[in-house]
Amino acid sequence: MTATLNKPPLSSKLAFSNYAATQRLKALAANPPDLTKPGVLTPERLTKYSTENAGYTILFGTERINDEILTALKELAAESKALEKMKKMQAGEVMNFINGYPSENRTVLHTAMRDFFDNPQTGKAAAEATALERKELDKIKAFMEKNDQTNQFTDMVTIAIGGSDLGPKSVHGALNFYQKPNRRVHFISNVDPDATARVLRDLDLKKTLVSVVSKSGTTMETVANEAFMRAQFTKAGLDPNKHFISITGEGSPLDDPKKYIQSFFSWDFVGGRFSTSAVYGGVLLSFAYGFQTFWEFLKGAHAMDQVALEPNIEKNLPLLLALIGIWNRNFLHHHDLVIVPYSQQLEFFQSHIQQVDMESNGKRIDKNGVAVDFETGPLLWGQTGTVAQHSFYQLLHQGTTIAPLELIGFKKSQYGLDNEENGTSNQEKLLSNLLAQAIALAEGKSSDNPNKVFPGNRPSHIIFGEQLTPYNMGALFAMIEHRVAFQGFIWDINSFDQEGVQLGKVLAVTILSQFEANRKKNSAGKPFPLGETLIKKLKLL
Amino acid sequence: MTATLNKPPLSSKLAFSNYAATQRLKALAANPPDLTKPGVLTPERLTKYSTENAGYTILFGTERINDEILTALKELAAESKALEKMKKMQAGEVMNFINGYPSENRTVLHTAMRDFFDNPQTGKAAAEATALERKELDKIKAFMEKNDQTNQFTDMVTIAIGGSDLGPKSVHGALNFYQKPNRRVHFISNVDPDATARVLRDLDLKKTLVSVVSKSGTTMETVANEAFMRAQFTKAGLDPNKHFISITGEGSPLDDPKKYIQSFFSWDFVGGRFSTSAVYGGVLLSFAYGFQTFWEFLKGAHAMDQVALEPNIEKNLPLLLALIGIWNRNFLHHHDLVIVPYSQQLEFFQSHIQQVDMESNGKRIDKNGVAVDFETGPLLWGQTGTVAQHSFYQLLHQGTTIAPLELIGFKKSQYGLDNEENGTSNQEKLLSNLLAQAIALAEGKSSDNPNKVFPGNRPSHIIFGEQLTPYNMGALFAMIEHRVAFQGFIWDINSFDQEGVQLGKVLAVTILSQFEANRKKNSAGKPFPLGETLIKKLKLL
């Protein structure tokens, strides 16, 4: 089999395109329910299209679905064996591969990192992974308990990039009500020297613990930022080796007792974007919130892992979300998914979901190496509500491109502090806006003034929980992880590698060698005419 | 003329669709340059398609354009009288209107807020607006100089939402090297009570100045958050009236000397999303950085206002960017625009651009009230590079949907602090990545392994400046503002209103009245079956 650029081989028979359910859904998409028609968006509809599990309710009556479409979507899940693949993943079968080509060929076991509660997996690979993780958790617990006694470190700087940065950062932001006094966490991910300079500005290095995160120990940004930070400690007359810990693979350059107080290990079966429930999140969250808070997060994530194994699709929240997403993406042909949490604590959550979803499912070949003839992962972005309402909702309501929304909300605020003004609390105002937007987007509004016309039929759903606790944050986290995995299973793509980031890395190193060559005033750099031209054009040397 | 839902009246003759240049561009779009072909993406091409003005270089050789396309785009600018409309806007003609329907009918004079330097506008409306603003700037200067002497207030909380929040916040983040010691700014915009609770957590109210921002003085979120904050001052035994200032319209409920130490005024000819160079940004930036830094920001913005009047399109950077965007949006049919500043200081900049662009150009009717038959403003989102590379670049390189990029970079870092590792500095690593990505996205790469195939032809351009100084930040800010305005001029839509945010507001108030009615235990709330159902379903009462 020879791969060609952009075109699938003639022999291709892409599973997703050939399911009977796919054909059925294509036909149904020609005439989806019109939510703007009087009598369609009724109270009964909103009640009917809602489901609840593990503390979360999903309201999807404001999506352009009906019973026929739901039935066909369930058939799609069955034909693609979505649930079986989820079971295999959690049990520890090899899921990260491409048939017939060199690939990572790995198990995918982030669920094993939180399999400490009810109904543990019994498969060998999964159980072994959980046992390995328990040792690391014990190390974290001991390390942090000691620090809580001595109070040696009050500030932690994490040096990480990608999922191992954005995931923990999003949870850190979300749970700050639970944060210990006298604990601060600072994030450095960008190789931009200003990212480090800015963090240094307000830092007392004497009280600072630096956590360096890289499984391979060779990530360009992280290596450079670690060296930069070590130099600051040395400049300040401090021994960096007494201030640094690492999160890495055993045997990597970061697994070095001379340079790190301690190393916490992870493995190739936990991808960076699924690493928040592994030591990546564990070290950070235990430092700032205490181990018990992290444990609660794991418990919530595990509860959602169980939900993802639920055969009744309407109770399997991640699978239901995956199917709704596929309906919007492949059949209604919407390119984007907009995440709007009506919770300011989830300020960084869209950056995390964006990373998980787009790096996992932004793929162009299926698991047999055949270029797909259908759309895969959406362009995903967002902002918190109500902020988003005063930002891009103008376009969502009246723009020419329809972008489906995922709205997230909680009945109670996290801090519990509130104020009544004009007869209602801030929390009530927040929730009224959340509900109003789902209805307004779907129903639209006609008017004699064309500028006041709202076309409607703009799909959204609401994920609703009781309160943003560590447990519920864990469950929400896992809900999104499994939504992403289910979509990959249904499309039959490999959601667990990231070959698409390689080319840019290679070219960056080539251009970098020209900077280096110039610095050394010799011609050691490999010539790369395009990079050289840009360097000259921008007067960079 | 009667407006109908979704369909333009038969009599419509939409200007944009009927330009000769539009027809020409449609034809050219059938066969855009293939940047993956050997010999296309050459050093000569990169040099040729680049231009420089006011301290910024734009490199657009990695867009799918050629000479013919550029010529047609210039014709489009001419046919749509884009430049004449920019001149009219800056001179103070009424630009915010819809022909034949009730509309705001206003001038659009954010440029007058910074017209203190060379070549001032001579038109009456513009000159008057500038004179009004000068008085407000004098008030800001005096107020802040006094505070700098007494050091009464060390912390400022701004309560604002939408453009008047996101714009100043993005500049505040970007210039933090210039921040005064002992000055901190906190942002509350979301009506979520946790947004306020979180800010209160670390605040010494005795040293805190609260700036309440609402032109009308009636924005739901801001009114609620102000009341919430005032209650905290009272609870702490402090008189809120001695801690609050307002930024508002003269005569609004916020223009009240009993309740505010001072009020700073704005007018209906400065929209919230264009308000950063008005008092909205002035108060915040003068508090944190000193008036002189804000003045430098204004100077840079004004320099770009002049560039936007430049008749030579290749020297008119905002117009050139507008045309490239229209090429990608209307002719290559890309729905999104991804903003990636290779500068961590611009962390919040994409949220600002997102607001400016999507609220301005997310429109479905033209200036005659006719529903458009072409695409208007794109879905716009982003993340800083190199962070984005480890997040969504997988999809940008190998996903099934192409999303054009706007890359932004600076030759020098802001802090000037750096470190050499493996022969190069962090800044050099940052810039190598920026350049490499533009090339990788355009050129792609073939491979025998289908998972290592990069299809290429993914358009991007680079906006490049010397350093992120206050002046250059002002120029960049205005570059984006004018890019957005030019696109609106070319599409012949009204970029200056936001009717699309009204429906959600109205429905939210209706749902809110049900919370209120329940609280009062009577039936005063207007019944709204959909809202009521959701409230019951989610067990909110």
Interface residues (C-beta under 8 A of the other chain):
Chain A: T2 A3 L5 N6 T36 L41 T42 P43 L46 T47 S50 T57 L59 I98 Y101 P102 S103 I161 G162 G163 D165 L166 N176 F177 S189 N190 V191 D192 P193 D194 A195 T196 A197 R198 L200 R201 M220 E221 V223 A224 N225 A227 F228 A231 G272 H335 D336 Y342 S343 Q344 Q345 S351 Q354 Q355 M358 E359 N361 G362 K363 R364 I365 G369 V370 A371 V372 F374 E375 T376 G377 P378 L379 L380 W381 Q383 T384 G385 T386 V387 Q389 H390 S391 F392 Y393 Q394 L395 L396 H397 Q398 G399 T400 T401 A403 K411 S413 Q414 Y415 G416 L417 D418 N419 E421 N422 G423 T424 S425 N426 Q427 E428 K429 L430 L431 S432 N433 L435 A436 Q437 A438 I439 A440 L441 E443 G444 K445 S446 S447 D448 N449 P450 N451 K452 V453 F454 P455 F464 N494 D497 Q498 E499 G500 V501 Q502 L503 G504 K505 V506 L507 A508 V509 T510 I511 L512 F515 E516 R519 K520 P529 L530 G531 E532 T533 L534 I535 K537 L538 K539 L540
Chain B: T2 A3 L5 N6 T36 L41 T42 P43 L46 T47 S50 T57 L59 I98 Y101 P102 S103 I161 G162 G163 D165 L166 N176 F177 S189 N190 V191 D192 P193 D194 A195 T196 A197 R198 L200 R201 M220 E221 V223 A224 N225 A227 F228 A231 G272 H335 D336 Y342 S343 Q344 Q345 S351 Q354 Q355 M358 E359 N361 G362 K363 R364 I365 G369 V370 A371 V372 F374 E375 T376 G377 P378 L379 L380 W381 Q383 T384 G385 T386 V387 Q389 H390 S391 F392 Y393 Q394 L395 L396 H397 Q398 G399 T400 T401 A403 K411 S413 Q414 Y415 G416 L417 D418 N419 E421 N422 G423 T424 S425 N426 Q427 E428 K429 L430 L431 S432 N433 L435 A436 Q437 A438 I439 A440 L441 E443 G444 K445 S446 S447 D448 N449 P450 N451 K452 V453 F454 P455 F464 N494 D497 Q498 E499 G500 V501 Q502 L503 G504 K505 V506 L507 A508 V509 T510 I511 L512 F515 E516 R519 K520 P529 L530 G531 E532 T533 L534 I535 K537 L538 K539 L540
